[in-house]
Amino acid sequence: MEYDKIKELMNDMGNSNLTEMDIDFADGTKIRMKKDLNQAKVISEVTLNQVNTEMPKTQNTNQEKEISGNIVKSPMVGTFYLKPSPTSEPYTEVGKQVKKGDILCIIEAMKLMNEIESEHTGKVEEILVKDGEPVEYGTPLFRIGE
């Protein structure tokens, strides 16, 4: 099963009223998703040919507070990184001017590095997640000002 299709299933599950789903494919791929309604998060387990991978379970305090402005949110579950490598400079920092389409960070999901681009043009006013922190679908990552 392709990564994009798994990501789409996770997004659909997160946006639906379903609380649990198990899918077994003929190629041996197994997907199990369960939504914890008390904490509004999706916990996913994907088994590819008998290799278990559990998606990170996080306690997300950033979503609990009201955040205003142009917010860039995580499009997936994974680990947030501000730099392409530990010795590199960060893609962006507070106070930096960015344009729509500029790379802001990377989210690692299932050992794939996904570049997250700015959806807005403006100044980075706040970085809402710490480097190396696990994030969920819809987690606010950046606040971009005018």
GUSERO-21513 format. One line per field, with one value per atom (N, C-alpha, C): residue in one letter; x negated, y, z; residue number from 1; atom name. Coordinates in steps of 0.2 Angstrom, whole numbers. Atoms other than C-alpha are relative to their C-alpha. Last residue first. Layout:
BEGIN
aa <- (A | ...)
X <- (X | ...)
Y <- (Y | ...)
Z <- (Z | ...)
i <- (NUM | ...)
at <- (CA | ...)
This chain:
BEGIN
aa <- (E | E | E | G | G | G | I | I | I | R | R | R | F | F | F | L | L | L | P | P | P | T | T | T | G | G | G | Y | Y | Y | E | E | E | V | V | V | P | P | P | E | E | E | G | G | G | D | D | D | K | K | K | V | V | V | L | L | L | I | I | I | E | E | E | E | E | E | V | V | V | K | K | K | G | G | G | T | T | T | H | H | H | E | E | E | S | S | S | E | E | E | I | I | I | E | E | E | N | N | N | M | M | M | L | L | L | K | K | K | M | M | M | A | A | A | E | E | E | I | I | I | I | I | I | C | C | C | L | L | L | I | I | I | D | D | D | G | G | G | K | K | K | K | K | K | V | V | V | Q | Q | Q | K | K | K | G | G | G | V | V | V | E | E | E | T | T | T | Y | Y | Y | P | P | P | E | E | E | S | S | S | T | T | T | P | P | P | S | S | S | P | P | P | K | K | K | L | L | L | Y | Y | Y | F | F | F | T | T | T | G | G | G | V | V | V | M | M | M | P | P | P | S | S | S | K | K | K | V | V | V | I | I | I | N | N | N | G | G | G | S | S | S | I | I | I | E | E | E | K | K | K | E | E | E | Q | Q | Q | N | N | N | T | T | T | N | N | N | Q | Q | Q | T | T | T | K | K | K | P | P | P | M | M | M | E | E | E | T | T | T | N | N | N | V | V | V | Q | Q | Q | N | N | N | L | L | L | T | T | T | V | V | V | E | E | E | S | S | S | I | I | I | V | V | V | K | K | K | A | A | A | Q | Q | Q | N | N | N | L | L | L | D | D | D | K | K | K | K | K | K | M | M | M | R | R | R | I | I | I | K | K | K | T | T | T | G | G | G | D | D | D | A | A | A | F | F | F | D | D | D | I | I | I | D | D | D | M | M | M | E | E | E | T | T | T | L | L | L | N | N | N | S | S | S | N | N | N | G | G | G | M | M | M | D | D | D | N | N | N | M | M | M | L | L | L | E | E | E | K | K | K | I | I | I | K | K | K | D | D | D | Y | Y | Y | E | E | E | M | M | M)
X <- (-1 | -5 | -7 | -3 | -9 | 0 | 3 | -13 | 4 | -5 | -9 | -4 | 3 | -18 | 6 | 7 | -15 | -3 | 3 | 3 | -7 | 4 | 7 | -2 | -4 | 20 | -3 | -4 | 14 | 3 | -6 | 3 | 3 | -6 | -14 | 5 | -5 | -29 | 6 | -7 | -42 | 4 | 0 | -60 | 6 | 4 | -61 | 0 | 7 | -48 | -3 | 2 | -31 | -7 | -4 | -22 | -2 | 0 | -34 | 3 | 0 | -28 | -1 | -1 | -28 | -1 | -1 | -35 | 0 | 5 | -33 | 2 | 0 | -22 | -6 | 5 | -16 | 0 | -1 | -5 | -6 | -6 | -3 | 2 | -4 | -21 | 6 | 1 | -28 | 5 | -6 | -30 | -1 | 1 | -44 | 7 | -5 | -40 | -1 | 0 | -54 | 4 | 0 | -49 | 0 | 7 | -54 | 0 | 1 | -35 | -7 | -5 | -32 | -2 | 2 | -46 | 6 | -3 | -39 | -2 | 0 | -51 | 4 | 2 | -50 | 0 | 0 | -46 | -3 | 0 | -49 | -1 | 7 | -44 | 1 | 4 | -28 | -7 | -4 | -19 | -5 | -5 | -33 | 4 | 0 | -43 | 6 | -5 | -50 | 0 | 2 | -60 | 6 | 2 | -55 | -2 | -5 | -54 | -3 | 0 | -65 | 5 | -3 | -65 | -1 | -3 | -73 | 3 | -8 | -84 | 3 | -4 | -103 | 7 | -2 | -111 | 3 | 5 | -121 | 2 | 2 | -106 | -5 | 4 | -99 | -3 | 0 | -85 | -5 | 6 | -82 | 0 | 1 | -65 | -6 | 7 | -60 | -1 | 2 | -43 | -7 | 5 | -40 | -2 | 8 | -25 | -4 | 3 | -6 | -7 | 1 | 0 | -3 | -5 | 5 | -1 | 3 | -3 | 5 | -1 | 5 | -3 | 2 | -1 | 1 | 3 | 9 | -2 | 1 | 12 | -4 | 4 | 18 | 0 | -3 | 25 | -5 | 5 | 21 | 3 | -3 | 33 | -6 | -1 | 25 | 2 | -5 | 28 | 1 | -7 | 20 | 5 | 0 | 2 | 7 | -3 | 5 | 0 | 1 | 3 | 3 | -4 | 0 | -1 | 2 | -6 | 5 | -6 | -4 | -3 | 1 | -16 | 6 | 1 | -11 | 0 | -6 | -13 | -2 | 2 | -23 | 5 | -5 | -22 | -3 | 5 | -32 | 5 | 1 | -21 | -5 | 3 | -21 | -3 | 2 | -17 | -4 | 4 | -7 | -2 | 1 | -1 | -4 | 5 | 5 | 1 | 0 | 14 | -5 | 6 | 19 | 1 | -1 | 31 | -7 | 6 | 32 | 2 | -1 | 47 | -6 | 5 | 42 | -1 | 1 | 58 | -6 | -4 | 63 | -1 | -1 | 48 | 4 | 0 | 49 | 2 | -4 | 43 | 0 | -1 | 35 | 5 | -5 | 29 | 0 | -1 | 21 | 5 | -6 | 15 | -1 | 0 | 4 | 6 | 3 | 2 | 0 | 7 | 4 | -3 | 3 | 22 | -7 | 1 | 26 | -3 | 5 | 33 | 0 | 0 | 42 | -5 | 5 | 47 | 1 | -1 | 57 | -6 | 5 | 61 | 1 | 5 | 70 | -5 | 2 | 79 | -5 | -3 | 87 | -2 | -7 | 76 | 2 | -5 | 62 | 7 | 0 | 49 | 5 | -2 | 53 | 0 | -7 | 52 | 3 | -3 | 35 | 8 | 0 | 29 | 3 | -4 | 35 | 0 | -7 | 27 | 5 | -1 | 10 | 8 | -1 | 12 | 1 | -6 | 15 | 1 | -6 | 1 | 7 | 0 | -11 | 6 | 4 | -7 | 1 | -4 | 0 | -4)
Y <- (-3 | 199 | 3 | -6 | 187 | 3 | -4 | 168 | 7 | -5 | 157 | 5 | -7 | 141 | 5 | 0 | 122 | 7 | -7 | 121 | -1 | -4 | 102 | 6 | -6 | 97 | 4 | -4 | 79 | 6 | 4 | 74 | 4 | -4 | 80 | -4 | 3 | 72 | 4 | 2 | 84 | -4 | 7 | 84 | -2 | 4 | 103 | -7 | 1 | 111 | -5 | 6 | 116 | 0 | 3 | 132 | -7 | 8 | 142 | -3 | 5 | 160 | -7 | -4 | 177 | -5 | 6 | 170 | 3 | 0 | 186 | -6 | -5 | 186 | -2 | -5 | 176 | 4 | -7 | 161 | 4 | -1 | 142 | 8 | -5 | 139 | 1 | -7 | 123 | 5 | -4 | 107 | 7 | -7 | 95 | 4 | -4 | 77 | 8 | -7 | 66 | 4 | -4 | 47 | 8 | 0 | 35 | 4 | 6 | 32 | 0 | 5 | 50 | -7 | 7 | 63 | -5 | 4 | 81 | -7 | 7 | 93 | -3 | 5 | 112 | -7 | -2 | 129 | -5 | 6 | 126 | 3 | 1 | 142 | -6 | 5 | 140 | -2 | 6 | 156 | -5 | -1 | 168 | -7 | 6 | 169 | 2 | -1 | 184 | -6 | 1 | 178 | 1 | -6 | 185 | 0 | -5 | 168 | 7 | -2 | 156 | 6 | -7 | 147 | 1 | -3 | 132 | 7 | 1 | 129 | 3 | -6 | 129 | -1 | -5 | 112 | 6 | -5 | 101 | 6 | -3 | 91 | 5 | 5 | 88 | 4 | 6 | 96 | -5 | 0 | 108 | -7 | -7 | 113 | 0 | -2 | 95 | 7 | -7 | 89 | 2 | -3 | 70 | 7 | 1 | 62 | 4 | 3 | 62 | -1 | 7 | 72 | -1 | 3 | 89 | -8 | 7 | 98 | -3 | 6 | 116 | -7 | 6 | 132 | -6 | 6 | 146 | -5 | 5 | 163 | -6 | -2 | 173 | -5 | -4 | 167 | 2 | -3 | 153 | 4 | -3 | 148 | 3 | -7 | 136 | 3 | -1 | 117 | 8 | -1 | 114 | 2 | -6 | 118 | 1 | -6 | 106 | 6 | -7 | 91 | 5 | -5 | 75 | 7 | -6 | 63 | 3 | -3 | 46 | 6 | -3 | 42 | 2 | -7 | 30 | 3 | -4 | 12 | 7 | -7 | 2 | 3 | -5 | -17 | 7 | -5 | -27 | 5 | 2 | -43 | 5 | 6 | -39 | -2 | 2 | -21 | -6 | 6 | -18 | -2 | 3 | -1 | -6 | 5 | 5 | -3 | 4 | 22 | -6 | 4 | 32 | -5 | 7 | 46 | -4 | 2 | 61 | -7 | -2 | 71 | -2 | -4 | 68 | 2 | -5 | 61 | 5 | -6 | 54 | 5 | -1 | 42 | 7 | -7 | 37 | 0 | -1 | 20 | 7 | -7 | 15 | 0 | 0 | -3 | 7 | -6 | -6 | 0 | -1 | -22 | 7 | -6 | -25 | 0 | 0 | -43 | 6 | 0 | -41 | -1 | 6 | -46 | -1 | 0 | -31 | -7 | 5 | -32 | 0 | 2 | -16 | -5 | 5 | -12 | -2 | 3 | 4 | -5 | 6 | 12 | -3 | 0 | 28 | -5 | 7 | 33 | 0 | 2 | 50 | -7 | 4 | 56 | -1 | -4 | 69 | -3 | -6 | 60 | 4 | 2 | 44 | 5 | 1 | 53 | -3 | -6 | 60 | -1 | -3 | 43 | 7 | 4 | 35 | 3 | -2 | 49 | -4 | -7 | 46 | 2 | 1 | 27 | 7 | 3 | 31 | -1 | -5 | 43 | -3 | -5 | 30 | 5 | -6 | 17 | 5 | -6 | 0 | 6)
Z <- (7 | 38 | -2 | 0 | 52 | -7 | 5 | 51 | 0 | 1 | 66 | -4 | 1 | 64 | 0 | 0 | 69 | 0 | 2 | 74 | 0 | -5 | 75 | -2 | -2 | 62 | 6 | 5 | 60 | 3 | 3 | 75 | -6 | 2 | 80 | -3 | 4 | 89 | -1 | -4 | 95 | -5 | -2 | 87 | 4 | 5 | 86 | 3 | -1 | 98 | -5 | -1 | 91 | 1 | -6 | 91 | 2 | 1 | 81 | 6 | -5 | 82 | -3 | -7 | 73 | 5 | -5 | 56 | 7 | -5 | 45 | 5 | -6 | 30 | 4 | 1 | 14 | 6 | 0 | 18 | -1 | 4 | 15 | 0 | -3 | 20 | -5 | 3 | 14 | 3 | -1 | 24 | -2 | -1 | 18 | 0 | 4 | 21 | 1 | -2 | 26 | -4 | 6 | 25 | 3 | 3 | 39 | -6 | 2 | 43 | -4 | -1 | 45 | -3 | 2 | 47 | 2 | -4 | 46 | -2 | 3 | 39 | 5 | -5 | 42 | -4 | -6 | 34 | 5 | -5 | 16 | 7 | -3 | 6 | 5 | 4 | -5 | 3 | 1 | 1 | -4 | 6 | 5 | 0 | 4 | 22 | -6 | 6 | 31 | -4 | 7 | 47 | -5 | 3 | 64 | -8 | -2 | 73 | -3 | -7 | 63 | 1 | -2 | 47 | 7 | 5 | 38 | 1 | 1 | 52 | -6 | -3 | 49 | -1 | 5 | 46 | 4 | 0 | 59 | -5 | -7 | 65 | -1 | -3 | 47 | 7 | 4 | 37 | 2 | 4 | 51 | -4 | 2 | 60 | -5 | 0 | 63 | -4 | 3 | 68 | 0 | -4 | 70 | -3 | 0 | 63 | 5 | -6 | 60 | -1 | -1 | 45 | 7 | 4 | 37 | 1 | 2 | 52 | -5 | -4 | 53 | -3 | 4 | 47 | 4 | -3 | 56 | -5 | 5 | 49 | 3 | 6 | 64 | -5 | 5 | 81 | -5 | 4 | 93 | -6 | 6 | 107 | -4 | -1 | 119 | -7 | -5 | 120 | 0 | 3 | 103 | 5 | 5 | 109 | -2 | -4 | 124 | -4 | 4 | 113 | 4 | -4 | 123 | -3 | -3 | 110 | 4 | -5 | 104 | 3 | -6 | 89 | 4 | 0 | 76 | 6 | -3 | 79 | -1 | -1 | 67 | 3 | -4 | 67 | 0 | -3 | 53 | 4 | -6 | 48 | 4 | 0 | 30 | 7 | 6 | 33 | 0 | 0 | 49 | -8 | 7 | 51 | 0 | 0 | 68 | -7 | 6 | 70 | 1 | -1 | 85 | -6 | 3 | 80 | 1 | 4 | 92 | -4 | 7 | 99 | -4 | 1 | 118 | -8 | -6 | 124 | -1 | 0 | 107 | 6 | -7 | 106 | 0 | -2 | 88 | 7 | -5 | 83 | 2 | -3 | 67 | 5 | -6 | 62 | 2 | -3 | 45 | 5 | -5 | 39 | 3 | -3 | 23 | 5 | -7 | 19 | 4 | 0 | 0 | 7 | 2 | 1 | 0 | 7 | 12 | -3 | 2 | 29 | -7 | 7 | 36 | -1 | 1 | 54 | -7 | 6 | 59 | -1 | 1 | 75 | -7 | -6 | 81 | -1 | -2 | 65 | 6 | -6 | 65 | 2 | 0 | 51 | 7 | 2 | 49 | 0 | -5 | 58 | -1 | -7 | 49 | 5 | 0 | 32 | 7 | 1 | 36 | 0 | -7 | 42 | 0 | -5 | 26 | 7 | 2 | 15 | 5 | -3 | 24 | -1 | -7 | 20 | 4 | -1 | 2 | 8 | 1 | 1 | 2 | -6 | 9 | -1 | 1 | -5 | 6 | 0 | 0 | 0)
i <- (146 | 146 | 146 | 145 | 145 | 145 | 144 | 144 | 144 | 143 | 143 | 143 | 142 | 142 | 142 | 141 | 141 | 141 | 140 | 140 | 140 | 139 | 139 | 139 | 138 | 138 | 138 | 137 | 137 | 137 | 136 | 136 | 136 | 135 | 135 | 135 | 134 | 134 | 134 | 133 | 133 | 133 | 132 | 132 | 132 | 131 | 131 | 131 | 130 | 130 | 130 | 129 | 129 | 129 | 128 | 128 | 128 | 127 | 127 | 127 | 126 | 126 | 126 | 125 | 125 | 125 | 124 | 124 | 124 | 123 | 123 | 123 | 122 | 122 | 122 | 121 | 121 | 121 | 120 | 120 | 120 | 119 | 119 | 119 | 118 | 118 | 118 | 117 | 117 | 117 | 116 | 116 | 116 | 115 | 115 | 115 | 114 | 114 | 114 | 113 | 113 | 113 | 112 | 112 | 112 | 111 | 111 | 111 | 110 | 110 | 110 | 109 | 109 | 109 | 108 | 108 | 108 | 107 | 107 | 107 | 106 | 106 | 106 | 105 | 105 | 105 | 104 | 104 | 104 | 103 | 103 | 103 | 102 | 102 | 102 | 101 | 101 | 101 | 100 | 100 | 100 | 99 | 99 | 99 | 98 | 98 | 98 | 97 | 97 | 97 | 96 | 96 | 96 | 95 | 95 | 95 | 94 | 94 | 94 | 93 | 93 | 93 | 92 | 92 | 92 | 91 | 91 | 91 | 90 | 90 | 90 | 89 | 89 | 89 | 88 | 88 | 88 | 87 | 87 | 87 | 86 | 86 | 86 | 85 | 85 | 85 | 84 | 84 | 84 | 83 | 83 | 83 | 82 | 82 | 82 | 81 | 81 | 81 | 80 | 80 | 80 | 79 | 79 | 79 | 78 | 78 | 78 | 77 | 77 | 77 | 76 | 76 | 76 | 75 | 75 | 75 | 74 | 74 | 74 | 73 | 73 | 73 | 72 | 72 | 72 | 71 | 71 | 71 | 70 | 70 | 70 | 69 | 69 | 69 | 68 | 68 | 68 | 67 | 67 | 67 | 66 | 66 | 66 | 65 | 65 | 65 | 64 | 64 | 64 | 63 | 63 | 63 | 62 | 62 | 62 | 61 | 61 | 61 | 60 | 60 | 60 | 59 | 59 | 59 | 58 | 58 | 58 | 57 | 57 | 57 | 56 | 56 | 56 | 55 | 55 | 55 | 54 | 54 | 54 | 53 | 53 | 53 | 52 | 52 | 52 | 51 | 51 | 51 | 50 | 50 | 50 | 49 | 49 | 49 | 48 | 48 | 48 | 47 | 47 | 47 | 46 | 46 | 46 | 45 | 45 | 45 | 44 | 44 | 44 | 43 | 43 | 43 | 42 | 42 | 42 | 41 | 41 | 41 | 40 | 40 | 40 | 39 | 39 | 39 | 38 | 38 | 38 | 37 | 37 | 37 | 36 | 36 | 36 | 35 | 35 | 35 | 34 | 34 | 34 | 33 | 33 | 33 | 32 | 32 | 32 | 31 | 31 | 31 | 30 | 30 | 30 | 29 | 29 | 29 | 28 | 28 | 28 | 27 | 27 | 27 | 26 | 26 | 26 | 25 | 25 | 25 | 24 | 24 | 24 | 23 | 23 | 23 | 22 | 22 | 22 | 21 | 21 | 21 | 20 | 20 | 20 | 19 | 19 | 19 | 18 | 18 | 18 | 17 | 17 | 17 | 16 | 16 | 16 | 15 | 15 | 15 | 14 | 14 | 14 | 13 | 13 | 13 | 12 | 12 | 12 | 11 | 11 | 11 | 10 | 10 | 10 | 9 | 9 | 9 | 8 | 8 | 8 | 7 | 7 | 7 | 6 | 6 | 6 | 5 | 5 | 5 | 4 | 4 | 4 | 3 | 3 | 3 | 2 | 2 | 2 | 1 | 1 | 1)
at <- (N | CA | C | N | CA | C | N | CA | C | N | CA | C | N | CA | C | N | CA | C | N | CA | C | N | CA | C | N | CA | C | N | CA | C | N | CA | C | N | CA | C | N | CA | C | N | CA | C | N | CA | C | N | CA | C | N | CA | C | N | CA | C | N | CA | C | N | CA | C | N | CA | C | N | CA | C | N | CA | C | N | CA | C | N | CA | C | N | CA | C | N | CA | C | N | CA | C | N | CA | C | N | CA | C | N | CA | C | N | CA | C | N | CA | C | N | CA | C | N | CA | C | N | CA | C | N | CA | C | N | CA | C | N | CA | C | N | CA | C | N | CA | C | N | CA | C | N | CA | C | N | CA | C | N | CA | C | N | CA | C | N | CA | C | N | CA | C | N | CA | C | N | CA | C | N | CA | C | N | CA | C | N | CA | C | N | CA | C | N | CA | C | N | CA | C | N | CA | C | N | CA | C | N | CA | C | N | CA | C | N | CA | C | N | CA | C | N | CA | C | N | CA | C | N | CA | C | N | CA | C | N | CA | C | N | CA | C | N | CA | C | N | CA | C | N | CA | C | N | CA | C | N | CA | C | N | CA | C | N | CA | C | N | CA | C | N | CA | C | N | CA | C | N | CA | C | N | CA | C | N | CA | C | N | CA | C | N | CA | C | N | CA | C | N | CA | C | N | CA | C | N | CA | C | N | CA | C | N | CA | C | N | CA | C | N | CA | C | N | CA | C | N | CA | C | N | CA | C | N | CA | C | N | CA | C | N | CA | C | N | CA | C | N | CA | C | N | CA | C | N | CA | C | N | CA | C | N | CA | C | N | CA | C | N | CA | C | N | CA | C | N | CA | C | N | CA | C | N | CA | C | N | CA | C | N | CA | C | N | CA | C | N | CA | C | N | CA | C | N | CA | C | N | CA | C | N | CA | C | N | CA | C | N | CA | C | N | CA | C | N | CA | C | N | CA | C | N | CA | C | N | CA | C | N | CA | C | N | CA | C | N | CA | C | N | CA | C | N | CA | C | N | CA | C | N | CA | C | N | CA | C | N | CA | C | N | CA | C | N | CA | C | N | CA | C | N | CA | C | N | CA | C | N | CA | C | N | CA | C | N | CA | C | N | CA | C | N | CA | C | N | CA | C | N | CA | C | N | CA | C)
